[in-house]
């Protein structure tokens, strides 16, 4: 599996992309 750090970075970027696509849904904000 991928290192935990890379997984955390991926999750962070993924959430930022979701917030750009749908700014109204920021419940998963980090």
Biopython code that builds the backbone (N, CA, C, O; Angstrom):
import numpy as np
from Bio.PDB.StructureBuilder import StructureBuilder

atoms = [
    (1, "UNK", "N", (0.820, -1.217, 0.000)),
    (1, "UNK", "CA", (0.000, 0.000, 0.000)),
    (1, "UNK", "C", (0.848, 1.259, 0.000)),
    (1, "UNK", "O", (2.054, 1.223, 0.246)),
    (2, "UNK", "N", (0.188, 2.366, -0.281)),
    (2, "UNK", "CA", (0.905, 3.641, -0.315)),
    (2, "UNK", "C", (1.230, 4.092, 1.110)),
    (2, "UNK", "O", (0.509, 3.768, 2.054)),
    (3, "UNK", "N", (2.318, 4.840, 1.253)),
    (3, "UNK", "CA", (2.659, 5.392, 2.569)),
    (3, "UNK", "C", (1.527, 6.266, 3.099)),
    (3, "UNK", "O", (0.785, 6.877, 2.329)),
    (4, "UNK", "N", (1.405, 6.316, 4.424)),
    (4, "UNK", "CA", (0.318, 7.083, 5.042)),
    (4, "UNK", "C", (0.400, 8.559, 4.664)),
    (4, "UNK", "O", (-0.627, 9.208, 4.463)),
    (5, "UNK", "N", (1.617, 9.090, 4.566)),
    (5, "UNK", "CA", (1.775, 10.515, 4.236)),
    (5, "UNK", "C", (1.190, 10.810, 2.861)),
    (5, "UNK", "O", (0.483, 11.801, 2.681)),
    (6, "UNK", "N", (1.490, 9.941, 1.882)),
    (6, "UNK", "CA", (0.947, 10.151, 0.540)),
    (6, "UNK", "C", (-0.568, 10.042, 0.555)),
    (6, "UNK", "O", (-1.255, 10.789, -0.143)),
    (7, "UNK", "N", (-1.092, 9.112, 1.349)),
    (7, "UNK", "CA", (-2.542, 8.960, 1.451)),
    (7, "UNK", "C", (-3.182, 10.213, 2.043)),
    (7, "UNK", "O", (-4.235, 10.651, 1.580)),
    (8, "UNK", "N", (-2.545, 10.794, 3.069)),
    (8, "UNK", "CA", (-3.071, 12.013, 3.682)),
    (8, "UNK", "C", (-3.058, 13.164, 2.684)),
    (8, "UNK", "O", (-4.014, 13.936, 2.610)),
    (9, "UNK", "N", (-1.970, 13.282, 1.912)),
    (9, "UNK", "CA", (-1.871, 14.347, 0.911)),
    (9, "UNK", "C", (-2.949, 14.165, -0.149)),
    (9, "UNK", "O", (-3.595, 15.130, -0.558)),
    (10, "UNK", "N", (-3.142, 12.926, -0.593)),
    (10, "UNK", "CA", (-4.162, 12.648, -1.609)),
    (10, "UNK", "C", (-5.547, 13.026, -1.098)),
    (10, "UNK", "O", (-6.324, 13.661, -1.810)),
    (11, "UNK", "N", (-5.854, 12.632, 0.145)),
    (11, "UNK", "CA", (-7.162, 12.957, 0.721)),
    (11, "UNK", "C", (-7.347, 14.466, 0.822)),
    (11, "UNK", "O", (-8.429, 14.979, 0.536)),
    (12, "UNK", "N", (-6.294, 15.184, 1.227)),
    (12, "UNK", "CA", (-6.370, 16.641, 1.359)),
    (12, "UNK", "C", (-6.655, 17.288, 0.010)),
    (12, "UNK", "O", (-7.524, 18.153, -0.099)),
    (13, "UNK", "N", (-5.916, 16.866, -1.022)),
    (13, "UNK", "CA", (-6.119, 17.433, -2.357)),
    (13, "UNK", "C", (-7.494, 17.067, -2.895)),
    (13, "UNK", "O", (-8.151, 17.890, -3.533)),
    (14, "UNK", "N", (-7.933, 15.837, -2.643)),
    (14, "UNK", "CA", (-9.236, 15.380, -3.123)),
    (14, "UNK", "C", (-10.357, 16.235, -2.531)),
    (14, "UNK", "O", (-11.286, 16.626, -3.237)),
    (15, "UNK", "N", (-10.262, 16.520, -1.232)),
    (15, "UNK", "CA", (-11.281, 17.343, -0.577)),
    (15, "UNK", "C", (-11.253, 18.764, -1.126)),
    (15, "UNK", "O", (-12.304, 19.375, -1.320)),
    (16, "UNK", "N", (-10.039, 19.302, -1.382)),
    (16, "UNK", "CA", (-9.955, 20.648, -1.955)),
    (16, "UNK", "C", (-10.604, 20.679, -3.332)),
    (16, "UNK", "O", (-11.277, 21.652, -3.673)),
    (17, "UNK", "N", (-10.412, 19.634, -4.126)),
    (17, "UNK", "CA", (-11.036, 19.572, -5.449)),
    (17, "UNK", "C", (-12.555, 19.521, -5.313)),
    (17, "UNK", "O", (-13.273, 20.192, -6.054)),
    (18, "UNK", "N", (-13.039, 18.722, -4.361)),
    (18, "UNK", "CA", (-14.488, 18.640, -4.151)),
    (18, "UNK", "C", (-15.053, 20.005, -3.769)),
    (18, "UNK", "O", (-16.140, 20.377, -4.212)),
    (19, "UNK", "N", (-14.304, 20.760, -2.937)),
    (19, "UNK", "CA", (-14.775, 22.074, -2.504)),
    (19, "UNK", "C", (-14.798, 23.047, -3.676)),
    (19, "UNK", "O", (-15.634, 23.950, -3.712)),
    (20, "UNK", "N", (-13.899, 22.876, -4.627)),
    (20, "UNK", "CA", (-13.896, 23.745, -5.809)),
    (20, "UNK", "C", (-15.085, 23.401, -6.703)),
    (20, "UNK", "O", (-15.742, 24.286, -7.252)),
    (21, "UNK", "N", (-15.350, 22.095, -6.842)),
    (21, "UNK", "CA", (-16.461, 21.658, -7.686)),
    (21, "UNK", "C", (-17.795, 22.053, -7.050)),
    (21, "UNK", "O", (-18.687, 22.548, -7.739)),
    (22, "UNK", "N", (-17.934, 21.840, -5.751)),
    (22, "UNK", "CA", (-19.183, 22.142, -5.058)),
    (22, "UNK", "C", (-18.873, 22.903, -3.763)),
    (22, "UNK", "O", (-18.810, 22.297, -2.694)),
    (23, "UNK", "N", (-18.681, 24.222, -3.851)),
    (23, "UNK", "CA", (-18.287, 25.019, -2.679)),
    (23, "UNK", "C", (-19.322, 24.972, -1.556)),
    (23, "UNK", "O", (-19.003, 25.281, -0.408)),
    (24, "UNK", "N", (-20.552, 24.589, -1.876)),
    (24, "UNK", "CA", (-21.585, 24.557, -0.854)),
    (24, "UNK", "C", (-21.415, 23.378, 0.100)),
    (24, "UNK", "O", (-21.980, 23.377, 1.194)),
    (25, "UNK", "N", (-20.646, 22.382, -0.308)),
    (25, "UNK", "CA", (-20.474, 21.190, 0.520)),
    (25, "UNK", "C", (-19.078, 21.193, 1.126)),
    (25, "UNK", "O", (-18.134, 20.670, 0.534)),
    (26, "UNK", "N", (-18.954, 21.787, 2.314)),
    (26, "UNK", "CA", (-17.648, 21.870, 2.969)),
    (26, "UNK", "C", (-17.673, 21.153, 4.315)),
    (26, "UNK", "O", (-16.968, 21.544, 5.245)),
    (27, "UNK", "N", (-18.488, 20.100, 4.416)),
    (27, "UNK", "CA", (-18.579, 19.369, 5.677)),
    (27, "UNK", "C", (-17.295, 18.584, 5.965)),
    (27, "UNK", "O", (-16.971, 18.324, 7.124)),
    (28, "UNK", "N", (-16.557, 18.204, 4.897)),
    (28, "UNK", "CA", (-15.349, 17.404, 5.090)),
    (28, "UNK", "C", (-14.109, 18.281, 5.162)),
    (28, "UNK", "O", (-13.009, 17.838, 4.832)),
    (29, "UNK", "N", (-14.291, 19.542, 5.600)),
    (29, "UNK", "CA", (-13.167, 20.478, 5.628)),
    (29, "UNK", "C", (-12.084, 20.010, 6.593)),
    (29, "UNK", "O", (-12.376, 19.501, 7.675)),
    (30, "UNK", "N", (-10.814, 20.193, 6.178)),
    (30, "UNK", "CA", (-9.684, 19.826, 7.045)),
    (30, "UNK", "C", (-9.064, 21.113, 7.596)),
    (30, "UNK", "O", (-8.094, 21.056, 8.352)),
]
sb = StructureBuilder()
sb.init_structure("model")
sb.init_model(0)
sb.init_chain("A")
sb.init_seg("    ")
for serial, (resi, resn, name, xyz) in enumerate(atoms, 1):
    if name == "N":
        sb.init_residue(resn, " ", resi, " ")
    sb.init_atom(name, np.array(xyz, "f"), 0.0, 1.0, " ", f" {name:<3s}", serial, name[0])
structure = sb.get_structure()
